[in-house]
Amino acid sequence: MNIVPALAWGAVAFEPWREPTDIELDAIDAEMPLIRAGIDLLDAEIAVLDRVPSELDERRLRRARRRVLAARRDLTNHTTAETARVLPGGVA
């Protein structure tokens, strides 16, 4: 059993050069509305796991699903607009 490489990897895993770049942080920040909407949907689904959903629960689930779809749509449209601005000639 070779323990040293595992320990060496654990020691380097938190080096400053392994931090996310500004571009990666910006991408995470752009996806944050979708992440939050997904968390809300997951919370709504977890709330009804052990019972029959009431009318209020079903409404909460529908709203959460719509928020996820809207956030996904907005992120896709934003990404497409950014790509069109960056790529020469626009998007084909």
Secondary structure, DSSP 8 states (H G I E B T S, - for coil): ---HHHHHHHHHTT-GGGS--HHHHHHHHHHHHHHHHHHHHHHHHHHTTTS---HHHHHHHHHHHHHHHHHHHHHHHHHHHHHHHHSTT---
